[in-house]
Amino acid sequence: MFRPFSIYVGLRYTAAKRSNHFISFISLVSMLGLTLGVAALILVLSVMNGFDRELKGRILGMVPHATITDYGQPLLDWENLARQVEQEPDVKGTAPFIQAQGMLTNRGVVRGVVINGIDPELEQKVSIIDDHMKAGSLDALQPRQYGIVLGALLARSMGAAIGDKVTLVLPEASISVAGVVPRLKRFEVVGLFEVGAELDASLAYIHIDDAARIKRIAEGVDGLRLEFTDLFDAPQRMTQIVSATGNYYRASDWTRTHGNLFQAIQLEKRMIGLLLFLIVFVAAFNIVSTLVMVVTDKKADIAILRTLGATPGRIMRIFMVQGTVIGVIGTLLGTGLGVLLALTVTDLVAWVEQTFGIQFLSADVYFISYLPSQLQMNDVGVIVATALSISFLATLYPAYRASKTQPAEALRYE
C-alpha cells in the first residue's frame, strides 16, 4: 500500500504518546485555542450579521428609504409627483405622509411621540408595519374618526389598550377666552404594532386627513415616502430622481437618519473580527512553540532518519504535517462549535432571559430587544481559510529548523 513517507511519519508523530507530557499539554492548548478562536469568530460575526439584517429589515423597513418634500411648504401636487416617481425602474412604491411631534398622555403618564399621518392603503407599499400588527389593523384608521395606532412599548408604558382614549398634546398654543392653552386632541387606540425595535416606544400612526387637520394643513401633504428595490441605491437614485423633476424638491434618504447606525455596525464587525483573530494568532504561536519543542525532543530520531537517507525536504515536510494536523483538527472543531452556536444563540439567550428573569437587550436602549444571528457561509469560509493558512505558516520555521539538524552532532551524546 502506498504511503507517502513524510505524511506517514508526521501522522505517527502526532498520534504517538510522548514521554514529555508538557509537550502534549502545549499541543492540546494550541488545538483548544484554535478551536475557541474560530468558534468565537463565527459566532460574533453571525451576531453582527444578525444586527445588520435586523437594521435593514425592521428599522429601515419602518423608516422611509427616501423622502421628497417641498422647501418648508406643503407638497401640493403630490399625486402627479407620485405617479412620475413610480415610473422609475428601482422604485417599488410611494406613499404620502404628514408628520408631527408631540406628547401623548394617558392616566397621568406622558410620553414623547412622533406622529405619522398616513394613507393606510398606500402605506403598505413602503412600510412593513402591516406585517407587524399585534392587535387591530391599519384599516381601522378612518378619516375624521381620530383613531391611532401605537407601538407596543409605547402603549404598555402608558397603560393604553385597544379602545382606550389617549390625548395628543401638540407643541403649539391656541388663544381662547381662557387665555393661551396648548392644543389637545383625543384619539382612540385602534391598533398596536410591534417590530421589536426602539420605534415601538416612540412612533404612532393616524390617518393622513386627521393629521392634516391637527396641523392645520388646508391642502397637500408634508412629503412623499419612497421605497426602493435595493435600499443602498437610495442616495444615488434620489439625486437622479430629483434632477429629473427639475430640482424643485428636497430629497432625503435613510443614510441621513440611520446611516451612522449602519456604519457603526459595519465598523464594529470589522474591529471585533480583527481583535478575535488575535486568538487565532496566539494559537498559531502555540503551534510554533509546540513544534520547536517536538523538534528538540526528536533530534535523535531526525538524525537516524537522515542517516537512513531522508532528505532535509522530507524532514521538513514531516513536521509541517504534524503542525498542520493540529491546525486542521482545531479549525474543524471550532467551525462545528461556531456554526452550532450561531444557529442556536438566539434561542439560547432567550431561554436564559426567561429562566433567570433578566434582559440583555432592552428596546428602550438598543434598537432591537433580542440577540439576532445570521450565519453566512462566506464568513465561515474566510475564517476557516485564514485559520488553516495561519496554522500552516506557523509550521514553516520549526520544520525548517528540523531540516537543518546535523546527524553527527545530534547523535554525539546518544
C-alpha positions as CSV (number, residue, x, y, z in Angstrom):
1,M,0.0,0.0,0.0
2,F,1.3,3.4,-1.0
3,R,2.1,5.6,2.0
4,P,3.8,9.0,1.4
5,F,6.8,8.9,3.8
6,S,6.5,12.4,5.2
7,I,2.8,12.2,5.8
8,Y,3.0,8.8,7.4
9,V,5.8,9.7,9.8
10,G,4.2,13.1,10.6
11,L,0.9,11.4,11.5
12,R,2.7,8.8,13.6
13,Y,4.5,11.6,15.5
14,T,1.2,13.4,16.0
15,A,-0.6,10.3,17.4
16,A,2.3,8.8,19.4
17,K,2.4,9.2,23.2
18,R,5.2,11.3,24.3
19,S,7.4,10.9,27.4
20,N,7.4,14.7,27.8
21,H,3.8,15.4,28.9
22,F,4.4,19.1,28.8
23,I,4.7,19.0,25.0
24,S,1.4,17.1,24.8
25,F,-0.2,19.7,27.1
26,I,1.1,22.6,24.9
27,S,-0.1,20.8,21.8
28,L,-3.6,20.4,23.4
29,V,-3.7,24.1,24.4
30,S,-2.8,25.1,20.8
31,M,-5.6,23.0,19.4
32,L,-8.1,24.3,22.0
33,G,-7.0,27.9,21.4
34,L,-7.6,27.5,17.7
35,T,-11.0,25.9,18.3
36,L,-12.1,28.7,20.6
37,G,-10.8,31.4,18.3
38,V,-12.6,30.0,15.2
39,A,-15.8,29.4,17.1
40,A,-15.8,32.9,18.7
41,L,-15.2,34.5,15.3
42,I,-18.0,32.6,13.6
43,L,-20.4,33.3,16.5
44,V,-19.6,37.0,16.8
45,L,-19.7,37.7,13.1
46,S,-23.0,35.9,12.8
47,V,-24.4,38.1,15.6
48,M,-23.1,41.2,13.8
49,N,-24.7,40.0,10.6
50,G,-27.9,39.5,12.5
51,F,-27.9,43.1,13.8
52,D,-27.2,44.2,10.2
53,R,-30.1,42.1,8.9
54,E,-32.5,43.5,11.6
55,L,-31.4,47.0,10.9
56,K,-32.3,46.6,7.2
57,G,-35.4,44.5,7.7
58,R,-37.0,46.1,10.7
59,I,-35.7,49.6,11.3
60,L,-35.2,50.5,7.7
61,G,-38.5,48.7,6.9
62,M,-40.3,51.2,9.1
63,V,-38.5,54.4,8.3
64,P,-38.5,55.7,4.7
65,H,-35.8,54.6,2.3
66,A,-36.1,58.2,1.0
67,T,-38.4,61.2,1.1
68,I,-39.4,64.0,-1.2
69,T,-40.5,67.3,0.4
70,D,-41.0,70.9,-0.7
71,Y,-38.9,73.6,0.8
72,G,-40.7,74.4,4.0
73,Q,-44.1,74.2,2.3
74,P,-46.8,71.5,1.9
75,L,-46.3,69.3,-1.2
76,L,-49.4,70.2,-3.2
77,D,-49.4,68.2,-6.4
78,W,-48.2,65.0,-4.7
79,E,-50.4,62.6,-6.7
80,N,-48.9,63.6,-10.1
81,L,-45.4,63.5,-8.5
82,A,-46.1,60.1,-7.1
83,R,-47.1,58.8,-10.5
84,Q,-44.0,60.3,-12.1
85,V,-41.6,58.8,-9.4
86,E,-43.2,55.4,-9.6
87,Q,-42.2,55.2,-13.3
88,E,-38.6,54.9,-12.2
89,P,-37.4,51.3,-12.5
90,D,-36.0,50.9,-9.0
91,V,-38.9,52.5,-7.1
92,K,-41.2,49.8,-5.5
93,G,-43.8,52.3,-4.2
94,T,-44.6,55.7,-2.9
95,A,-46.9,57.0,-0.1
96,P,-47.8,60.5,1.2
97,F,-47.2,61.4,4.8
98,I,-47.8,64.2,7.3
99,Q,-45.5,64.1,10.3
100,A,-45.9,65.8,13.7
101,Q,-44.2,65.7,17.1
102,G,-45.9,65.9,20.4
103,M,-46.7,64.2,23.6
104,L,-49.3,61.5,24.3
105,T,-50.9,61.3,27.8
106,N,-53.0,58.6,29.4
107,R,-53.8,58.1,33.1
108,G,-51.3,60.7,34.1
109,V,-48.4,59.2,32.1
110,V,-46.8,61.4,29.4
111,R,-44.6,60.2,26.6
112,G,-43.0,62.0,23.7
113,V,-44.0,60.6,20.3
114,V,-43.6,61.1,16.6
115,I,-47.0,61.0,14.8
116,N,-47.1,59.8,11.2
117,G,-50.2,60.7,9.3
118,I,-50.6,58.0,6.6
119,D,-52.9,56.6,4.0
120,P,-53.4,53.0,5.3
121,E,-53.7,51.6,1.8
122,L,-50.7,53.3,0.3
123,E,-48.6,52.9,3.4
124,Q,-48.4,49.1,2.9
125,K,-46.3,49.8,-0.3
126,V,-43.5,51.5,1.6
127,S,-43.6,50.0,5.1
128,I,-43.6,46.6,6.9
129,I,-46.0,47.9,9.6
130,D,-48.9,45.8,8.3
131,D,-46.9,42.6,8.8
132,H,-46.2,43.5,12.5
133,M,-49.6,44.5,13.8
134,K,-50.0,42.9,17.2
135,A,-53.7,44.0,17.6
136,G,-56.1,45.8,15.5
137,S,-55.5,46.9,11.9
138,L,-54.3,49.8,9.9
139,D,-57.6,49.7,8.0
140,A,-59.2,50.9,11.3
141,L,-57.7,54.3,10.6
142,Q,-60.6,56.2,9.0
143,P,-60.7,59.9,8.2
144,R,-62.4,62.1,10.9
145,Q,-62.7,59.1,13.3
146,Y,-59.4,60.1,15.1
147,G,-58.1,56.6,15.6
148,I,-54.5,56.0,16.4
149,V,-52.1,53.0,16.1
150,L,-49.4,52.9,18.8
151,G,-46.2,51.0,19.2
152,A,-46.5,48.1,21.7
153,L,-43.9,49.5,24.1
154,L,-45.4,53.0,24.0
155,A,-48.9,51.6,24.8
156,R,-47.5,49.4,27.6
157,S,-45.6,52.3,29.2
158,M,-48.8,54.4,29.1
159,G,-51.1,51.6,30.2
160,A,-53.2,52.0,27.0
161,A,-55.1,49.2,25.2
162,I,-57.4,48.9,22.3
163,G,-60.4,51.1,22.8
164,D,-58.8,53.5,25.2
165,K,-58.7,57.2,24.7
166,V,-55.3,59.0,24.7
167,T,-54.7,62.7,24.4
168,L,-52.2,64.2,21.9
169,V,-50.6,67.4,23.1
170,L,-49.0,69.4,20.2
171,P,-46.1,71.9,20.8
172,E,-48.3,74.8,19.7
173,A,-50.6,77.1,21.7
174,S,-54.1,78.3,20.9
175,I,-55.6,81.6,22.1
176,S,-59.0,81.3,23.6
177,V,-61.2,83.2,26.1
178,A,-59.3,81.3,28.8
179,G,-56.0,82.6,27.6
180,V,-53.2,80.7,25.9
181,V,-53.8,77.0,26.1
182,P,-51.9,74.1,24.5
183,R,-53.5,72.3,21.5
184,L,-55.1,69.0,22.6
185,K,-56.8,66.3,20.7
186,R,-58.3,63.0,21.9
187,F,-57.6,59.8,19.9
188,E,-59.0,56.3,20.3
189,V,-56.4,53.4,20.2
190,V,-57.5,51.2,17.3
191,G,-54.3,49.1,16.8
192,L,-50.9,48.1,18.2
193,F,-47.8,47.2,16.3
194,E,-44.5,45.6,17.4
195,V,-41.4,45.3,15.4
196,G,-39.1,44.6,18.4
197,A,-37.2,47.8,18.0
198,E,-36.9,51.2,19.5
199,L,-39.6,52.5,17.2
200,D,-42.1,50.6,19.3
201,A,-41.6,53.2,22.1
202,S,-41.7,56.4,20.1
203,L,-43.9,56.0,17.0
204,A,-47.6,56.3,16.3
205,Y,-49.9,56.4,13.2
206,I,-53.0,58.3,12.5
207,H,-55.0,58.9,9.3
208,I,-53.5,61.5,7.0
209,D,-56.7,63.5,6.9
210,D,-56.7,63.7,10.7
211,A,-53.0,64.7,10.7
212,A,-53.8,67.5,8.2
213,R,-56.5,68.8,10.5
214,I,-54.4,68.9,13.6
215,K,-51.5,70.5,11.8
216,R,-54.0,72.9,10.0
217,I,-52.8,71.9,6.5
218,A,-55.5,73.0,4.2
219,E,-54.1,71.3,1.1
220,G,-51.3,68.9,0.2
221,V,-49.0,66.8,2.4
222,D,-45.6,67.1,4.1
223,G,-44.0,64.8,1.6
224,L,-43.7,61.5,-0.2
225,R,-42.1,58.4,1.2
226,L,-40.3,56.1,-1.3
227,E,-39.2,52.5,-1.1
228,F,-36.5,51.2,-3.4
229,T,-35.8,47.6,-4.6
230,D,-32.3,48.0,-3.1
231,L,-32.1,50.5,-0.2
232,F,-28.4,51.1,-0.9
233,D,-29.3,52.6,-4.2
234,A,-31.4,55.3,-2.4
235,P,-28.8,58.1,-2.1
236,Q,-27.7,57.9,-5.8
237,R,-31.2,57.3,-7.2
238,M,-32.7,60.2,-5.2
239,T,-30.3,62.6,-6.7
240,Q,-31.3,61.4,-10.2
241,I,-35.0,61.5,-9.4
242,V,-35.0,65.0,-8.1
243,S,-32.9,66.1,-11.0
244,A,-35.5,64.6,-13.4
245,T,-38.2,66.7,-11.7
246,G,-36.3,69.9,-12.3
247,N,-34.7,70.2,-8.8
248,Y,-37.9,71.8,-7.4
249,Y,-38.0,69.4,-4.4
250,R,-35.8,68.5,-1.5
251,A,-34.6,64.9,-1.2
252,S,-33.5,62.9,1.8
253,D,-32.7,59.3,2.4
254,W,-32.1,56.8,5.2
255,T,-28.4,57.4,5.3
256,R,-29.1,60.8,6.9
257,T,-31.3,59.4,9.6
258,H,-29.9,55.9,10.3
259,G,-26.7,55.8,8.3
260,N,-24.5,56.3,11.3
261,L,-26.0,53.3,13.0
262,F,-25.5,51.1,9.9
263,Q,-21.9,52.3,9.6
264,A,-21.3,51.7,13.3
265,I,-22.4,48.1,12.9
266,Q,-20.1,47.6,9.9
267,L,-17.1,49.2,11.7
268,E,-17.8,47.1,14.9
269,K,-18.0,43.9,12.8
270,R,-14.5,44.6,11.2
271,M,-12.9,45.7,14.5
272,I,-14.3,42.8,16.5
273,G,-13.3,40.3,13.8
274,L,-9.8,41.8,13.8
275,L,-9.5,41.5,17.6
276,L,-10.8,38.0,17.7
277,F,-8.3,37.0,15.0
278,L,-5.7,37.6,17.7
279,I,-6.9,34.5,19.4
280,V,-6.1,32.5,16.3
281,F,-2.7,34.1,16.1
282,V,-2.0,33.2,19.8
283,A,-2.9,29.6,19.0
284,A,-0.6,29.7,16.0
285,F,2.3,30.9,18.2
286,N,1.5,27.9,20.5
287,I,1.8,25.6,17.4
288,V,5.2,27.2,16.8
289,S,6.4,26.6,20.4
290,T,4.9,23.0,20.3
291,L,6.8,22.1,17.2
292,V,10.0,23.7,18.4
293,M,9.9,21.5,21.5
294,V,9.0,18.5,19.4
295,V,12.0,19.1,17.1
296,T,14.2,19.4,20.2
297,D,12.8,16.2,21.7
298,K,13.1,14.3,18.4
299,K,16.6,15.3,17.4
300,A,17.9,11.7,17.7
301,D,15.0,10.4,15.5
302,I,15.7,13.1,13.0
303,A,19.4,12.2,12.9
304,I,18.6,8.5,12.4
305,L,16.2,9.3,9.6
306,R,18.8,11.5,7.9
307,T,21.4,8.6,8.1
308,L,18.8,6.3,6.5
309,G,18.6,8.7,3.5
310,A,15.8,11.1,4.4
311,T,16.4,14.4,2.7
312,P,16.1,17.8,4.5
313,G,12.9,18.4,2.5
314,R,11.3,15.2,3.7
315,I,12.2,16.1,7.3
316,M,10.7,19.5,6.9
317,R,7.5,18.0,5.5
318,I,7.2,15.6,8.4
319,F,6.9,18.5,10.9
320,M,4.8,20.6,8.6
321,V,2.3,17.7,8.5
322,Q,2.3,17.4,12.3
323,G,1.6,21.1,12.8
324,T,-1.0,21.2,10.0
325,V,-2.8,18.3,11.6
326,I,-3.1,20.3,14.8
327,G,-4.4,23.3,12.9
328,V,-6.9,21.3,10.8
329,I,-8.4,19.5,13.9
330,G,-8.6,22.7,15.8
331,T,-10.2,24.6,12.9
332,L,-12.7,21.8,12.2
333,L,-13.7,21.6,15.8
334,G,-14.0,25.4,16.1
335,T,-16.1,25.5,12.9
336,G,-18.5,22.9,14.1
337,L,-18.9,24.6,17.5
338,G,-19.2,28.1,16.0
339,V,-21.8,27.0,13.5
340,L,-23.8,25.3,16.2
341,L,-23.7,28.3,18.5
342,A,-24.5,30.7,15.6
343,L,-27.6,28.7,14.8
344,T,-28.8,28.4,18.4
345,V,-27.6,31.6,20.2
346,T,-30.9,33.5,19.7
347,D,-32.9,30.7,21.3
348,L,-30.2,30.1,24.0
349,V,-30.2,33.8,25.1
350,A,-34.0,33.9,25.1
351,W,-34.0,30.8,27.3
352,V,-31.5,32.4,29.7
353,E,-33.6,35.6,29.8
354,Q,-36.8,33.7,30.5
355,T,-35.2,31.4,33.1
356,F,-33.4,34.0,35.1
357,G,-35.7,36.9,34.5
358,I,-33.1,39.2,33.0
359,Q,-32.9,41.1,29.8
360,F,-29.7,41.6,27.9
361,L,-31.1,43.9,25.3
362,S,-33.8,46.4,26.0
363,A,-35.7,48.2,23.2
364,D,-35.6,51.3,25.3
365,V,-31.8,51.4,25.0
366,Y,-31.0,49.3,21.9
367,F,-32.7,49.4,18.5
368,I,-33.9,45.8,19.0
369,S,-34.9,43.7,22.0
370,Y,-33.3,40.3,21.3
371,L,-30.0,38.9,20.1
372,P,-30.2,38.2,16.4
373,S,-27.9,35.8,14.5
374,Q,-27.4,35.2,10.8
375,L,-24.8,32.6,9.7
376,Q,-23.2,33.5,6.4
377,M,-21.2,30.8,4.7
378,N,-18.8,33.2,3.1
379,D,-17.8,34.4,6.6
380,V,-17.3,30.8,7.6
381,G,-15.2,30.1,4.5
382,V,-12.9,33.2,5.1
383,I,-12.4,32.2,8.8
384,V,-11.6,28.6,8.0
385,A,-9.2,29.5,5.2
386,T,-7.5,32.1,7.3
387,A,-7.1,29.8,10.3
388,L,-5.7,27.0,8.1
389,S,-3.3,29.4,6.4
390,I,-2.1,30.8,9.7
391,S,-1.6,27.2,11.1
392,F,0.3,26.2,8.0
393,L,2.6,29.2,8.1
394,A,3.2,28.5,11.8
395,T,4.8,25.2,10.9
396,L,7.4,26.6,8.5
397,Y,10.0,27.8,10.9
398,P,10.1,24.7,13.3
399,A,10.1,22.4,10.2
400,Y,13.0,24.4,8.7
401,R,14.9,24.1,12.0
402,A,14.3,20.3,12.0
403,S,15.6,20.0,8.4
404,K,18.9,21.7,9.4
405,T,19.6,19.1,12.1
406,Q,23.1,17.6,11.6
407,P,23.1,13.8,12.3
408,A,26.6,13.7,13.7
409,E,26.0,16.5,16.2
410,A,22.6,15.2,17.2
411,L,23.9,11.6,17.9
412,R,27.2,12.7,19.6
413,Y,26.0,12.1,23.2
414,E,23.5,9.3,22.4
